[in-house]
Amino acid sequence: MLVALNKPFGVLCQFTDEAGRRTLADFVPQKGVYAAGRLDHDSEGLLLLTDDGKLQHRLADPKHKQPKTYVVQVEGIPSEEALERLRRGVTLNDGPTLPAGVEAIDEPDWLWPRDPPVRFRKTVPDSWLRIVLCEGRNRQVRRMTAAVGLPTLRLIREAVGGYRLDGLGLGDVRIIDPQPSR
């Protein structure tokens, strides 16, 4: 079984939490599934869960280099130099990143309002990027955009490999036919 969840902001990528915070159990009724990869508490979008260990490994393990696509709201207007640095890869405290697919985009028309809203500052413009990574370090997108002077304000994963949000509502789940395990 493969389950797609459009994970809301503020939800932990686990099924229990002793502190009473929102978890996957608040959204995913299917039993015996586990997240294939993670999204931080403050990130949103596509999270895949499965009961198939081989599929979970293929989706989550960086050696399989499944592309992950993110729509990112950043503080500031990116220069072509900043975009090119992201495309080539930047050096973080844990070493250089692989090259990334990066493009400046308009705010997506399919985007849902975030609760709570992203802070608004009249004197500081923001913009949107689409970033495609083939590795998955901890908070990598946020650290990459910060390294080029564009702090991340909002981060939404729209795709993992060939799986996409495709209109999945915020907090909703969809059962999808997984591609055969290899």
Backbone as a printed PyTorch tensor [residue, N CA C, xyz], in Angstrom:
tensor([[[  0.8460,  -1.1750,   0.0000],
         [  0.0000,   0.0000,   0.0000],
         [  0.8920,   1.2390,   0.0000]],

        [[  0.4890,   2.2380,  -0.7600],
         [  1.1870,   3.5210,  -0.7670],
         [  0.1520,   4.6140,  -0.5230]],

        [[  0.4240,   5.4490,   0.4680],
         [ -0.4820,   6.5200,   0.8630],
         [  0.2250,   7.8520,   0.6480]],

        [[ -0.4600,   8.7820,   0.0060],
         [  0.0410,  10.1470,  -0.1360],
         [ -0.7310,  11.0280,   0.8370]],

        [[ -0.0160,  11.8280,   1.5970],
         [ -0.6070,  12.7870,   2.5310],
         [ -0.1190,  14.1730,   2.1550]],

        [[ -1.0310,  15.1390,   2.1270],
         [ -0.6350,  16.5370,   2.0040],
         [ -0.4900,  17.0480,   3.4430]],

        [[  0.7300,  16.9660,   3.9590],
         [  1.0120,  17.2780,   5.3620],
         [  0.8990,  18.7750,   5.6380]],

        [[  0.0640,  19.1470,   6.5840],
         [ -0.0240,  20.5650,   6.9530],
         [  1.1890,  21.0300,   7.7570]],

        [[  1.3830,  22.3330,   7.7900],
         [  2.3690,  22.9730,   8.6570],
         [  2.0720,  22.5670,  10.1020]],

        [[  3.1210,  22.3140,  10.8770],
         [  2.9530,  22.0540,  12.3010],
         [  2.6290,  20.6200,  12.6680]],

        [[  2.7190,  19.7020,  11.7140],
         [  2.4380,  18.2910,  11.9830],
         [  3.7650,  17.5330,  12.0190]],

        [[  3.9440,  16.7150,  13.0530],
         [  5.1520,  15.9030,  13.1760],
         [  5.0600,  14.6840,  12.2670]],

        [[  6.1880,  14.2660,  11.6960],
         [  6.2510,  13.0800,  10.8220],
         [  6.4490,  11.8170,  11.6490]],

        [[  5.5670,  11.6270,  12.5960],
         [  5.5460,  10.4270,  13.4160],
         [  4.0980,  10.2330,  13.8530]],

        [[  3.7930,   9.0620,  14.4010],
         [  2.4010,   8.7490,  14.7390],
         [  2.0450,   9.0240,  16.1920]],

        [[  3.0260,   9.2510,  17.0530],
         [  2.7340,   9.5620,  18.4540],
         [  3.6090,  10.7210,  18.9090]],

        [[  3.1070,  11.4290,  19.9180],
         [  3.8880,  12.5190,  20.5120],
         [  3.4110,  12.7120,  21.9460]],

        [[  4.3130,  12.5370,  22.8770],
         [  3.9560,  12.6590,  24.2860],
         [  3.5770,  14.0850,  24.6700]],

        [[  4.0150,  15.0730,  23.8750],
         [  3.7010,  16.4700,  24.1850],
         [  2.3380,  16.8880,  23.6350]],

        [[  1.6330,  15.9790,  22.9430],
         [  0.2890,  16.2890,  22.4680],
         [  0.2260,  17.0900,  21.1790]],

        [[  1.3530,  17.1910,  20.4650],
         [  1.3340,  17.9210,  19.1940],
         [  0.6700,  17.0710,  18.1160]],

        [[  0.2450,  17.7400,  17.0290],
         [ -0.3930,  17.0170,  15.9250],
         [  0.6300,  16.0960,  15.2580]],

        [[  0.1800,  14.8920,  14.9130],
         [  1.0320,  13.8880,  14.2900],
         [  0.3270,  13.2990,  13.0750]],

        [[  1.0020,  12.3850,  12.4100],
         [  0.4250,  11.6990,  11.2610],
         [ -0.8510,  10.9560,  11.6350]],

        [[ -0.9610,  10.4920,  12.8840],
         [ -2.1530,   9.7700,  13.3360],
         [ -3.4160,  10.6320,  13.2390]],

        [[ -3.2580,  11.9480,  13.2500],
         [ -4.4120,  12.8420,  13.1250],
         [ -4.9510,  12.8950,  11.6990]],

        [[ -4.1970,  12.3570,  10.7360],
         [ -4.5780,  12.4760,   9.3290],
         [ -4.6260,  11.1500,   8.5740]],

        [[ -3.8190,  10.1910,   8.9780],
         [ -3.6670,   8.9360,   8.2300],
         [ -4.3920,   7.8140,   8.9690]],

        [[ -5.5610,   7.3660,   8.4470],
         [ -6.2920,   6.2960,   9.1270],
         [ -5.7170,   4.9030,   8.8660]],

        [[ -4.9170,   4.7500,   7.8180],
         [ -4.3630,   3.4470,   7.4740],
         [ -3.3690,   3.0050,   8.5500]],

        [[ -3.4350,   1.7410,   8.9200],
         [ -2.5440,   1.1880,   9.9430],
         [ -1.3730,   0.4780,   9.2780]],

        [[ -0.2380,   0.4370,   9.9640],
         [  0.9110,  -0.3280,   9.4930],
         [  1.7010,   0.3310,   8.3880]],

        [[  1.4890,   1.6290,   8.1670],
         [  2.2760,   2.3450,   7.1590],
         [  3.2880,   3.2410,   7.8620]],

        [[  4.4040,   3.4680,   7.1660],
         [  5.4820,   4.2800,   7.7270],
         [  5.9370,   5.2740,   6.6760]],

        [[  6.3840,   6.4200,   7.1400],
         [  6.8200,   7.4800,   6.2300],
         [  8.0460,   7.0520,   5.4450]],

        [[  8.0040,   7.3050,   4.1480],
         [  9.1530,   7.0770,   3.2600],
         [  9.8300,   8.4340,   3.1000]],

        [[ 10.6730,   8.7760,   4.0640],
         [ 11.2710,  10.1040,   4.1150],
         [ 10.5330,  10.9350,   5.1470]],

        [[ 10.9900,  12.1590,   5.3170],
         [ 10.4040,  13.0220,   6.3420],
         [ 10.1660,  14.4150,   5.7760]],

        [[  9.3130,  15.1350,   6.4510],
         [  9.1520,  16.5700,   6.2430],
         [  9.2040,  17.1950,   7.6310]],

        [[  9.9540,  18.2500,   7.7720],
         [ 10.0560,  18.9130,   9.0670],
         [  8.6890,  19.3940,   9.5380]],

        [[  8.5910,  19.5910,  10.8290],
         [  7.4000,  20.1210,  11.4910],
         [  6.8900,  21.3820,  10.7810]],

        [[  7.8180,  22.2490,  10.3390],
         [  7.4370,  23.5240,   9.7360],
         [  7.4360,  23.4860,   8.2060]],

        [[  7.4270,  22.2880,   7.6230],
         [  7.3160,  22.1410,   6.1680],
         [  5.9790,  21.4880,   5.8490]],

        [[  5.5390,  21.6690,   4.6140],
         [  4.2170,  21.1950,   4.1930],
         [  4.3530,  20.3570,   2.9320]],

        [[  3.2510,  19.7170,   2.5620],
         [  3.1870,  19.0840,   1.2610],
         [  3.2560,  17.5750,   1.2790]],

        [[  3.7090,  17.0230,   0.1510],
         [  3.6350,  15.5920,  -0.1080],
         [  4.5200,  14.7740,   0.8220]],

        [[  3.8740,  13.8520,   1.5200],
         [  4.5640,  12.8610,   2.3310],
         [  4.0090,  11.5130,   1.9060]],

        [[  4.8980,  10.5950,   1.5590],
         [  4.4920,   9.2490,   1.1610],
         [  4.6840,   8.2950,   2.3290]],

        [[  3.7090,   7.4140,   2.5220],
         [  3.7680,   6.3990,   3.5710],
         [  3.4570,   5.0550,   2.9360]],

        [[  4.1150,   4.0110,   3.4030],
         [  3.9110,   2.6950,   2.8060],
         [  4.1100,   1.6050,   3.8460]],

        [[  3.5550,   0.4310,   3.5280],
         [  3.7910,  -0.7600,   4.3360],
         [  4.7820,  -1.6970,   3.6380]],

        [[  5.3540,  -1.2350,   2.5330],
         [  6.2900,  -2.0220,   1.7210],
         [  7.7120,  -1.5370,   2.0000]],

        [[  8.4930,  -2.3550,   2.7080],
         [  9.8460,  -1.9540,   3.0990],
         [ 10.7540,  -1.6510,   1.9210]],

        [[ 10.6460,  -2.4330,   0.8360],
         [ 11.4760,  -2.1770,  -0.3420],
         [ 11.1160,  -0.8450,  -0.9870]],

        [[  9.8350,  -0.5740,  -1.0860],
         [  9.3950,   0.6970,  -1.6690],
         [  9.8220,   1.8560,  -0.7740]],

        [[  9.6680,   1.7080,   0.5220],
         [ 10.0880,   2.7550,   1.4570],
         [ 11.5720,   3.0630,   1.2690]],

        [[ 12.3800,   2.0170,   1.1700],
         [ 13.8260,   2.1810,   0.9830],
         [ 14.1200,   2.8910,  -0.3430]],

        [[ 13.4420,   2.4720,  -1.4110],
         [ 13.6950,   3.0710,  -2.7300],
         [ 13.3070,   4.5530,  -2.7630]],

        [[ 12.2450,   4.9140,  -2.0550],
         [ 11.8010,   6.3050,  -2.0380],
         [ 12.6440,   7.1880,  -1.1220]],

        [[ 13.0970,   6.6340,  -0.0050],
         [ 13.7370,   7.4640,   1.0190],
         [ 15.2570,   7.4500,   0.9950]],

        [[ 15.8710,   6.3540,   0.5760],
         [ 17.3200,   6.2460,   0.6580],
         [ 17.9790,   7.1370,  -0.3940]],

        [[ 18.8690,   8.0470,   0.0410],
         [ 19.5120,   8.9690,  -0.9050],
         [ 20.2890,   8.2880,  -2.0300]],

        [[ 20.7400,   7.0510,  -1.8230],
         [ 21.5080,   6.3990,  -2.8880],
         [ 20.6480,   6.1120,  -4.1220]],

        [[ 19.3190,   6.1050,  -3.9630],
         [ 18.4180,   5.9040,  -5.1000],
         [ 18.1280,   7.2080,  -5.8390]],

        [[ 18.5420,   8.3200,  -5.2470],
         [ 18.4720,   9.6460,  -5.8720],
         [ 17.0980,   9.9670,  -6.4860]],

        [[ 16.0490,   9.6600,  -5.7340],
         [ 14.7130,  10.0380,  -6.1710],
         [ 14.6210,  11.5670,  -6.1330]],

        [[ 14.2880,  12.2180,  -7.2450],
         [ 14.1680,  13.6770,  -7.1970],
         [ 12.9970,  14.1080,  -6.3140]],

        [[ 13.2480,  15.1160,  -5.5270],
         [ 12.2160,  15.7070,  -4.6720],
         [ 12.0620,  17.1610,  -5.0880]],

        [[ 10.8290,  17.5530,  -5.3820],
         [ 10.5480,  18.8910,  -5.8870],
         [  9.8500,  19.7120,  -4.8130]],

        [[ 10.3820,  20.9010,  -4.5790],
         [  9.8620,  21.7990,  -3.5490],
         [  9.4940,  23.1400,  -4.1640]],

        [[  8.4170,  23.7210,  -3.6570],
         [  8.0600,  25.0970,  -3.9550],
         [  8.3920,  25.8750,  -2.6910]],

        [[  9.2110,  26.9170,  -2.8520],
         [  9.7990,  27.5880,  -1.6980],
         [  9.5670,  29.0970,  -1.7850]],

        [[  8.9710,  29.6500,  -0.7420],
         [  8.8560,  31.0960,  -0.6190],
         [ 10.0740,  31.5800,   0.1540]],

        [[ 10.7950,  32.5160,  -0.4340],
         [ 12.0070,  33.0330,   0.2070],
         [ 11.8690,  34.5280,   0.4460]],

        [[ 12.6350,  34.9880,   1.4220],
         [ 12.6970,  36.4160,   1.7060],
         [ 13.7060,  37.0330,   0.7500]],

        [[ 13.2860,  38.0560,   0.0170],
         [ 14.1690,  38.7160,  -0.9290],
         [ 13.8710,  38.3160,  -2.3640]],

        [[ 14.5630,  38.9710,  -3.2770],
         [ 14.4330,  38.6920,  -4.7030],
         [ 15.7440,  38.0430,  -5.1500]],

        [[ 15.6880,  36.8210,  -5.6910],
         [ 16.9390,  36.1460,  -6.0380],
         [ 17.6250,  36.7780,  -7.2460]],

        [[ 18.9100,  36.9700,  -7.1240],
         [ 19.6960,  37.4130,  -8.2760],
         [ 20.0130,  36.1850,  -9.1300]],

        [[ 20.4060,  36.4100, -10.3650],
         [ 20.7980,  35.2880, -11.2220],
         [ 22.0090,  34.5750, -10.6220]],

        [[ 22.8880,  35.3330,  -9.9620],
         [ 24.0580,  34.7290,  -9.3160],
         [ 23.6420,  33.7740,  -8.1980]],

        [[ 22.6630,  34.1850,  -7.3790],
         [ 22.1870,  33.3140,  -6.2910],
         [ 21.5540,  32.0460,  -6.8580]],

        [[ 20.7540,  32.1930,  -7.9140],
         [ 20.1330,  31.0230,  -8.5380],
         [ 21.1910,  30.0830,  -9.1040]],

        [[ 22.2140,  30.6590,  -9.7250],
         [ 23.2750,  29.8370, -10.3040],
         [ 24.0740,  29.1100,  -9.2210]],

        [[ 24.3000,  29.7650,  -8.0920],
         [ 24.9950,  29.1030,  -6.9740],
         [ 24.1990,  27.8970,  -6.4860]],

        [[ 22.8740,  28.0620,  -6.3710],
         [ 22.0270,  26.9450,  -5.9540],
         [ 22.0740,  25.8200,  -6.9860]],

        [[ 22.0670,  26.1890,  -8.2700],
         [ 22.1060,  25.1770,  -9.3410],
         [ 23.4060,  24.3810,  -9.3140]],

        [[ 24.5100,  25.0550,  -9.0430],
         [ 25.8200,  24.3830,  -9.0120],
         [ 26.0160,  23.5630,  -7.7430]],

        [[ 25.3120,  23.9380,  -6.6710],
         [ 25.5030,  23.3400,  -5.3520],
         [ 26.2340,  24.3270,  -4.4710]],

        [[ 25.8760,  24.3570,  -3.2100],
         [ 26.5070,  25.2650,  -2.2600],
         [ 27.1830,  24.4370,  -1.1710]],

        [[ 28.1470,  25.0360,  -0.4980],
         [ 28.8150,  24.3480,   0.5860],
         [ 28.1230,  24.6880,   1.8930]],

        [[ 27.6680,  23.6440,   2.5840],
         [ 27.0230,  23.7880,   3.8870],
         [ 27.9920,  23.2900,   4.9540]],

        [[ 27.6060,  23.3990,   6.2030],
         [ 28.5280,  22.9760,   7.2750],
         [ 28.8260,  21.4780,   7.2340]],

        [[ 27.9970,  20.6910,   6.5490],
         [ 28.2580,  19.2560,   6.4090],
         [ 28.7570,  18.8970,   5.0080]],

        [[ 29.2940,  19.8910,   4.2830],
         [ 29.8970,  19.6430,   2.9830],
         [ 29.0830,  20.1990,   1.8300]],

        [[ 29.6080,  20.0610,   0.6140],
         [ 28.9290,  20.6120,  -0.5570],
         [ 27.6880,  19.8040,  -0.9250]],

        [[ 26.6810,  20.5030,  -1.4230],
         [ 25.4720,  19.8350,  -1.9050],
         [ 25.6680,  19.4590,  -3.3660]],

        [[ 24.8750,  18.5250,  -3.8190],
         [ 24.8600,  18.2000,  -5.2450],
         [ 24.2010,  19.3460,  -6.0020]],

        [[ 24.4540,  19.4760,  -7.2930],
         [ 23.7340,  20.4760,  -8.0800],
         [ 22.2210,  20.2540,  -7.9530]],

        [[ 21.4640,  21.3390,  -8.0610],
         [ 20.0140,  21.2880,  -7.9120],
         [ 19.3530,  21.9520,  -9.1110]],

        [[ 18.1620,  21.5080,  -9.4120],
         [ 17.3410,  22.2140, -10.3920],
         [ 16.6840,  23.3810,  -9.6770]],

        [[ 16.8620,  24.5900, -10.1740],
         [ 16.3180,  25.7720,  -9.5020],
         [ 15.7780,  26.7330, -10.5450]],

        [[ 14.5470,  27.2100, -10.3160],
         [ 13.9900,  28.2560, -11.1700],
         [ 13.1320,  29.1900, -10.3310]],

        [[ 13.1430,  30.4640, -10.6980],
         [ 12.2450,  31.4270, -10.0810],
         [ 10.8700,  31.2210, -10.7100]],

        [[  9.8260,  31.2410,  -9.8750],
         [  8.4610,  31.0220, -10.3590],
         [  7.5310,  32.0570,  -9.7440]],

        [[  6.3340,  32.1700, -10.3110],
         [  5.2830,  32.9610,  -9.6750],
         [  4.7000,  32.1450,  -8.5280]],

        [[  4.0670,  32.8180,  -7.5790],
         [  3.3880,  32.0960,  -6.5050],
         [  2.3860,  31.1330,  -7.1380]],

        [[  2.4230,  29.8600,  -6.7560],
         [  1.5040,  28.8900,  -7.3720],
         [  0.0430,  29.2340,  -7.1120]],

        [[ -0.7890,  29.0690,  -8.1440],
         [ -2.2180,  29.3810,  -7.9860],
         [ -2.9580,  28.2750,  -7.2250]],

        [[ -2.3350,  27.1230,  -7.0510],
         [ -2.9630,  26.0090,  -6.3400],
         [ -2.6750,  26.0280,  -4.8400]],

        [[ -1.9100,  26.9990,  -4.3890],
         [ -1.4450,  27.0330,  -3.0080],
         [ -2.5740,  27.3540,  -2.0240]],

        [[ -2.6150,  26.6500,  -0.9290],
         [ -3.5790,  26.8630,   0.1440],
         [ -3.0110,  27.8740,   1.1280]],

        [[ -3.8650,  28.5700,   1.8850],
         [ -3.3560,  29.4820,   2.9110],
         [ -2.6850,  28.6860,   4.0300]],

        [[ -1.6090,  29.2330,   4.5600],
         [ -0.9240,  28.5450,   5.6620],
         [ -1.4830,  29.0360,   6.9830]],

        [[ -1.6060,  28.1080,   7.9320],
         [ -2.0680,  28.4410,   9.2700],
         [ -1.0010,  27.9870,  10.2670]],

        [[ -0.3210,  28.9190,  10.9390],
         [ -0.4760,  30.3780,  10.8740],
         [  0.1600,  30.9320,   9.6020]],

        [[ -0.2860,  32.1270,   9.1910],
         [  0.2800,  32.7250,   7.9760],
         [  1.7620,  33.0440,   8.1250]],

        [[  2.4480,  33.0870,   6.9960],
         [  3.8490,  33.5150,   6.9760],
         [  3.8770,  34.9900,   7.3530]],

        [[  4.8800,  35.3710,   8.1390],
         [  4.9690,  36.7760,   8.5440],
         [  5.0990,  37.6710,   7.3150]],

        [[  4.4570,  38.8010,   7.3640],
         [  4.5070,  39.7450,   6.2480],
         [  5.2720,  40.9730,   6.6890]],

        [[  6.2280,  41.4050,   5.8600],
         [  6.9940,  42.6170,   6.1440],
         [  6.9150,  43.5140,   4.9280]],

        [[  6.3100,  44.6940,   5.1030],
         [  6.1170,  45.6300,   3.9820],
         [  7.4260,  46.0260,   3.3210]],

        [[  8.4980,  46.0940,   4.0980],
         [  9.7650,  46.6030,   3.5700],
         [ 10.6580,  45.5160,   2.9710]],

        [[ 10.2600,  44.2540,   3.1130],
         [ 11.0890,  43.1580,   2.5980],
         [ 10.2700,  42.3350,   1.6010]],

        [[ 10.6570,  42.3500,   0.3270],
         [  9.9080,  41.5620,  -0.6580],
         [ 10.1780,  40.0680,  -0.4800]],

        [[  9.2780,  39.2680,  -1.0230],
         [  9.5180,  37.8270,  -1.0420],
         [  9.3110,  37.3340,  -2.4680]],

        [[  9.7610,  36.1250,  -2.7200],
         [  9.6140,  35.5360,  -4.0510],
         [  9.5220,  34.0250,  -3.8960]],

        [[  9.2890,  33.3490,  -5.0190],
         [  9.0810,  31.9010,  -5.0180],
         [ 10.0960,  31.2170,  -5.9230]],

        [[ 10.5330,  30.0450,  -5.4950],
         [ 11.4540,  29.2130,  -6.2670],
         [ 10.8870,  27.8000,  -6.3540]],

        [[ 11.2390,  27.1030,  -7.4050],
         [ 11.0190,  25.6440,  -7.4800],
         [ 12.4100,  25.0260,  -7.4400]],

        [[ 12.6120,  24.1310,  -6.4900],
         [ 13.9240,  23.5070,  -6.2820],
         [ 13.7530,  21.9900,  -6.3550]],

        [[ 14.5960,  21.3510,  -7.1660],
         [ 14.5770,  19.8980,  -7.2920],
         [ 15.9110,  19.3610,  -6.7860]],

        [[ 15.8400,  18.4970,  -5.7600],
         [ 17.0290,  17.8950,  -5.1590],
         [ 17.0240,  16.3950,  -5.3880]],

        [[ 18.2120,  15.8200,  -5.4360],
         [ 18.3520,  14.3630,  -5.5160],
         [ 19.1020,  13.8230,  -4.3120]],

        [[ 19.1080,  14.5900,  -3.2440],
         [ 19.6700,  14.1290,  -1.9750],
         [ 18.7330,  14.6410,  -0.8940]],

        [[ 18.9320,  14.2310,   0.3270],
         [ 17.9700,  14.6110,   1.3480],
         [ 18.5930,  14.8380,   2.7000]],

        [[ 19.3860,  15.8670,   2.8140],
         [ 19.9910,  16.1800,   4.1130],
         [ 18.9830,  16.9060,   4.9940]],

        [[ 19.2650,  16.8900,   6.2750],
         [ 18.4120,  17.5590,   7.2450],
         [ 18.2890,  19.0540,   6.9240]],

        [[ 17.0600,  19.5050,   6.7450],
         [ 16.7380,  20.9250,   6.4960],
         [ 17.5510,  21.5100,   5.3330]],

        [[ 17.8100,  20.6840,   4.3350],
         [ 18.7140,  21.0660,   3.2480],
         [ 18.2350,  22.2800,   2.4630]],

        [[ 16.9800,  22.3130,   2.0550],
         [ 16.4970,  23.4440,   1.2560],
         [ 16.6470,  24.7380,   2.0480]],

        [[ 16.2490,  24.7230,   3.2910],
         [ 16.3460,  25.9280,   4.1330],
         [ 17.8050,  26.3820,   4.2710]],

        [[ 18.6950,  25.4330,   4.4650],
         [ 20.1130,  25.7900,   4.6240],
         [ 20.7020,  26.2910,   3.3120]],

        [[ 20.2810,  25.7140,   2.1860],
         [ 20.7920,  26.1580,   0.8830],
         [ 20.3400,  27.5800,   0.5640]],

        [[ 19.0490,  27.8610,   0.7680],
         [ 18.5780,  29.2090,   0.4330],
         [ 19.2040,  30.2420,   1.3690]],

        [[ 19.3800,  29.8910,   2.6360],
         [ 20.0300,  30.8090,   3.5770],
         [ 21.4720,  31.0780,   3.1570]],

        [[ 22.1510,  30.0510,   2.6270],
         [ 23.5570,  30.1990,   2.2260],
         [ 23.7330,  31.1970,   1.0860]],

        [[ 22.6750,  31.4470,   0.3150],
         [ 22.7630,  32.4300,  -0.7760],
         [ 21.9900,  33.7020,  -0.4400]],

        [[ 21.6820,  33.8910,   0.8590],
         [ 21.0580,  35.1360,   1.3020],
         [ 19.5630,  35.2350,   1.0660]],

        [[ 18.8910,  34.0800,   0.9420],
         [ 17.4460,  34.0530,   0.7010],
         [ 16.7810,  33.1380,   1.7310]],

        [[ 16.5640,  33.6250,   2.9470],
         [ 15.9710,  32.7570,   3.9700],
         [ 14.6010,  32.2170,   3.5360]],

        [[ 14.3690,  30.9420,   3.8230],
         [ 13.0960,  30.3020,   3.4930],
         [ 12.0180,  30.7600,   4.4600]],

        [[ 10.8870,  31.1800,   3.8880],
         [  9.7210,  31.5490,   4.6800],
         [  8.6890,  30.4180,   4.7080]],

        [[  8.5690,  29.7140,   3.5840],
         [  7.5800,  28.6390,   3.4650],
         [  8.1400,  27.5740,   2.5290]],

        [[  7.9340,  26.3100,   2.8940],
         [  8.4870,  25.2010,   2.1260],
         [  7.4060,  24.1460,   1.9210]],

        [[  7.1080,  23.8550,   0.6480],
         [  6.0800,  22.8810,   0.2890],
         [  6.6870,  21.8650,  -0.6710]],

        [[  6.6270,  20.5760,  -0.3020],
         [  7.1040,  19.5460,  -1.2340],
         [  5.9370,  19.1930,  -2.1540]],

        [[  6.1900,  19.3110,  -3.4740],
         [  5.1180,  18.9980,  -4.4110],
         [  5.2830,  17.6580,  -5.1010]],

        [[  6.4910,  17.0500,  -5.0460],
         [  6.6740,  15.7590,  -5.7080],
         [  7.8420,  14.9920,  -5.0970]],

        [[  7.7230,  13.6570,  -5.1570],
         [  8.8060,  12.7320,  -4.8150],
         [  8.8430,  11.7250,  -5.9520]],

        [[  9.9610,  11.7060,  -6.6820],
         [ 10.0270,  10.8360,  -7.8520],
         [  8.8650,  11.1510,  -8.7820]],

        [[  8.1180,  10.1500,  -9.1810],
         [  6.9680,  10.3500, -10.0660],
         [  5.6660,  10.6170,  -9.3440]],

        [[  5.6920,  10.6960,  -8.0280],
         [  4.4760,  10.9340,  -7.2480],
         [  4.3400,  12.4280,  -6.9650]],

        [[  3.1070,  12.9620,  -7.1680],
         [  2.8710,  14.4040,  -7.0520],
         [  1.6570,  14.6860,  -6.1660]],

        [[  1.5900,  15.9000,  -5.6580],
         [  0.4040,  16.3160,  -4.9010],
         [ -0.8530,  16.2370,  -5.7710]],

        [[ -0.7670,  16.7320,  -6.9900],
         [ -1.8780,  16.6590,  -7.9600],
         [ -3.2400,  16.9580,  -7.3510]],

        [[ -3.3840,  18.1120,  -6.7310],
         [ -4.6780,  18.5530,  -6.2290],
         [ -5.1080,  17.9410,  -4.9100]],

        [[ -4.2430,  17.1690,  -4.2590],
         [ -4.5770,  16.5800,  -2.9610],
         [ -4.7650,  17.7080,  -1.9490]],

        [[ -5.9130,  17.7570,  -1.3020],
         [ -6.2250,  18.8280,  -0.3560],
         [ -5.3660,  18.7730,   0.8980]],

        [[ -5.2110,  19.8980,   1.5320],
         [ -4.4130,  19.9960,   2.7530],
         [ -4.9730,  19.0590,   3.8200]],

        [[ -4.1180,  18.1820,   4.3470],
         [ -4.5290,  17.2350,   5.3760],
         [ -5.2170,  15.9920,   4.8350]],

        [[ -5.4090,  15.9180,   3.5270],
         [ -6.0830,  14.7650,   2.9240],
         [ -5.0820,  13.6790,   2.5590]],

        [[ -5.5870,  12.4440,   2.4660],
         [ -4.7830,  11.3080,   2.0400],
         [ -5.3820,  10.7160,   0.7770]],

        [[ -4.5140,  10.0720,   0.0110],
         [ -4.9260,   9.3780,  -1.2100],
         [ -4.1590,   8.0610,  -1.2480]],

        [[ -4.8670,   6.9760,  -1.5050],
         [ -4.2080,   5.6840,  -1.7250],
         [ -3.8240,   5.6590,  -3.1980]],

        [[ -2.5570,   5.3450,  -3.4770],
         [ -2.1130,   5.2970,  -4.8710],
         [ -1.4820,   3.9500,  -5.1490]],

        [[ -1.5430,   3.5530,  -6.4060],
         [ -0.9030,   2.3180,  -6.8230],
         [  0.5880,   2.5720,  -6.9160]],

        [[  1.3780,   1.8890,  -6.0910],
         [  2.8240,   2.1110,  -6.1900],
         [  3.3980,   1.4680,  -7.4470]],

        [[  4.4590,   2.0790,  -7.9200],
         [  5.2100,   1.4480,  -9.0050],
         [  5.8400,   0.1960,  -8.3990]],

        [[  5.9850,  -0.8770,  -9.1660],
         [  6.5140,  -2.1260,  -8.5880],
         [  7.8740,  -1.9160,  -7.9320]],

        [[  8.0700,  -2.6080,  -6.7970],
         [  9.3690,  -2.5690,  -6.1050],
         [ 10.3940,  -3.2820,  -6.9510]],

        [[ 11.6300,  -2.7870,  -6.8530],
         [ 12.7160,  -3.4390,  -7.6010],
         [ 13.6000,  -4.1840,  -6.6720]]])
